[in-house]
Amino acid sequence: ASWQQVASGLYIYPPAQASTNGVLQISLGYLRFIPMLVPRAFTAEKIGIEVTTIASAGGGARLGLYLPHTDNGPGELLVDAGFVAMDDTANLHEVTINQAIPQGLIWACYVAQVAAPTVRCFTSLSMLVGLSTYEPNSENLCYRSSVDTFTGALPSSAVSDKLSGQGAAPLVVLKAA
């Protein structure tokens, strides 16, 4: 039935886990993993993020998607969408992926490379999947790698023992084909 489909052209966002949004220039080389709950399996035509202030020449970010690990944290790489230049205009920057997306939890990934733009982020309140400690007043909206050297392709799997909760989550979106 058509009501069971993710309609063509619709955008899928991370869950409404924040009461406010803002902007942030995220440090170079750190992987940020953002949980996304997918209501139905669908094909994503594009992945994107809103740039509010452009990066200096040659700057941008690499975007991708990860499947959940058995602990529900980020696991194996589903798709590396490649480097997206974000040094020309401030708007929604998208790249074509034409990727089958399974129903359930997936992890969007963002890593600034070369020079960091300022991007739209969730900035407060949260409910992050899989924190290892009880943090009732936490404002952890995503995971961040403790390693800041990611400059090329995304790793084939998330380095789960090197992740920590972080307060600002880049607002990565998927567009249905």
C-alpha positions as CSV (number, residue, x, y, z in Angstrom):
1,A,0.0,0.0,0.0
2,S,1.2,3.5,-0.8
3,W,0.9,4.6,2.9
4,Q,3.7,2.1,3.7
5,Q,6.2,3.7,1.4
6,V,8.5,6.6,1.9
7,A,7.3,8.8,-0.9
8,S,9.7,10.0,-3.6
9,G,11.1,13.4,-2.9
10,L,10.6,13.4,0.9
11,Y,13.4,14.0,3.2
12,I,14.2,11.8,6.2
13,Y,15.7,13.6,9.2
14,P,17.3,12.3,12.4
15,P,14.6,11.9,15.1
16,A,13.3,15.1,16.8
17,Q,15.6,14.7,19.7
18,A,16.4,18.4,20.1
19,S,14.2,21.3,21.2
20,T,16.4,23.8,19.3
21,N,18.7,23.9,16.4
22,G,21.7,26.1,15.7
23,V,24.9,26.2,13.7
24,L,28.4,25.0,14.5
25,Q,31.7,24.7,12.8
26,I,32.8,21.2,13.6
27,S,36.5,20.4,14.0
28,L,38.3,18.8,11.1
29,G,38.9,15.1,11.0
30,Y,36.5,14.0,13.7
31,L,33.8,11.5,12.6
32,R,30.3,12.4,13.9
33,F,27.7,9.6,13.9
34,I,24.1,10.7,14.1
35,P,21.3,8.2,14.7
36,M,18.4,8.1,12.2
37,L,15.2,6.0,12.6
38,V,13.9,4.9,9.2
39,P,10.2,4.1,9.3
40,R,10.2,1.9,6.1
41,A,12.9,0.6,3.9
42,F,13.4,2.8,0.9
43,T,16.0,4.0,-1.7
44,A,17.8,7.2,-0.8
45,E,18.5,9.2,-3.9
46,K,20.7,11.8,-2.0
47,I,22.3,12.5,1.3
48,G,22.9,16.1,2.3
49,I,23.5,18.8,5.0
50,E,22.7,22.5,5.2
51,V,25.7,24.7,5.1
52,T,25.1,28.1,6.8
53,T,28.6,29.6,6.4
54,I,30.8,28.3,3.6
55,A,34.2,26.8,4.1
56,S,37.4,28.4,2.8
57,A,38.6,27.3,-0.6
58,G,38.6,23.5,-1.0
59,G,36.7,22.9,2.2
60,G,33.8,20.6,2.8
61,A,32.9,17.3,4.4
62,R,32.5,13.6,3.7
63,L,29.1,12.1,4.3
64,G,28.1,8.5,4.7
65,L,25.8,5.9,6.4
66,Y,26.6,3.1,8.8
67,L,24.5,0.1,9.8
68,P,24.1,-0.5,13.6
69,H,26.5,-2.7,15.4
70,T,25.1,-5.5,17.7
71,D,25.2,-3.0,20.5
72,N,23.1,-0.5,18.3
73,G,26.0,1.9,18.1
74,P,27.6,2.6,14.7
75,G,28.9,-0.5,13.0
76,E,29.7,-1.4,9.4
77,L,29.8,1.2,6.6
78,L,26.8,1.1,4.3
79,V,27.8,3.8,1.9
80,D,30.6,6.4,1.7
81,A,29.0,9.3,-0.3
82,G,32.3,10.9,-0.9
83,F,33.7,14.4,-0.3
84,V,31.1,17.2,-0.8
85,A,32.6,20.6,-1.5
86,M,31.0,23.3,0.7
87,D,33.0,26.3,-0.3
88,D,30.7,27.9,-2.8
89,T,27.2,28.8,-1.4
90,A,25.4,28.5,1.9
91,N,22.5,26.2,1.4
92,L,21.6,22.5,1.3
93,H,24.5,20.5,-0.1
94,E,23.5,17.1,-1.5
95,V,25.3,14.3,-3.2
96,T,23.6,11.4,-5.2
97,I,23.9,8.0,-3.5
98,N,21.0,5.8,-4.9
99,Q,21.3,3.5,-1.9
100,A,18.8,1.0,-0.5
101,I,18.2,2.0,3.1
102,P,16.9,-0.7,5.5
103,Q,14.1,-0.1,8.0
104,G,15.2,0.7,11.5
105,L,18.2,2.4,13.0
106,I,21.0,3.6,10.8
107,W,23.8,6.1,11.5
108,A,24.5,9.1,9.3
109,C,28.2,10.2,9.4
110,Y,29.8,13.6,8.9
111,V,33.5,14.5,8.9
112,A,34.8,17.9,8.0
113,Q,37.9,17.7,5.7
114,V,40.3,20.3,4.3
115,A,38.5,23.3,5.8
116,A,35.3,23.2,7.9
117,P,32.1,24.9,6.9
118,T,29.5,25.9,9.5
119,V,26.5,23.6,9.3
120,R,23.0,23.3,10.8
121,C,23.0,21.2,14.0
122,F,20.8,20.0,16.8
123,T,22.1,21.8,19.8
124,S,20.1,20.8,22.9
125,L,18.2,18.0,24.7
126,S,18.7,14.5,23.6
127,M,18.2,10.8,23.8
128,L,21.2,9.0,22.3
129,V,21.0,5.3,21.6
130,G,23.6,3.2,23.5
131,L,25.5,5.4,25.9
132,S,27.6,3.3,28.2
133,T,26.8,5.4,31.3
134,Y,23.7,6.8,32.8
135,E,23.6,10.5,32.1
136,P,20.1,11.8,32.9
137,N,21.0,15.5,32.1
138,S,23.2,14.7,29.2
139,E,23.1,16.7,26.0
140,N,24.7,14.0,23.9
141,L,23.2,14.1,20.5
142,C,25.7,12.1,18.5
143,Y,28.9,10.1,18.8
144,R,32.2,11.6,18.0
145,S,35.5,9.7,17.3
146,S,38.3,10.4,19.7
147,V,40.7,10.2,16.7
148,D,40.9,13.4,14.6
149,T,42.8,12.1,11.6
150,F,40.1,11.0,9.2
151,T,41.1,12.7,6.0
152,G,40.1,10.3,3.2
153,A,37.5,7.6,2.7
154,L,35.3,6.7,5.6
155,P,36.5,3.6,7.6
156,S,34.8,0.3,6.8
157,S,33.5,0.1,10.4
158,A,33.1,2.5,13.2
159,V,35.8,2.3,15.9
160,S,33.3,1.8,18.7
161,D,35.8,1.8,21.6
162,K,36.9,5.3,20.4
163,L,33.5,7.0,20.4
164,S,32.1,9.4,23.0
165,G,28.9,11.3,23.3
166,Q,28.9,14.8,21.9
167,G,26.6,17.8,22.3
168,A,26.1,19.0,18.7
169,A,24.8,16.8,16.0
170,P,25.1,17.8,12.3
171,L,21.6,17.7,10.7
172,V,22.3,15.2,7.9
173,V,19.2,14.4,5.8
174,L,18.3,11.7,3.2
175,K,16.1,12.3,0.2
176,A,13.9,9.5,-1.1
177,A,14.2,8.5,-4.7
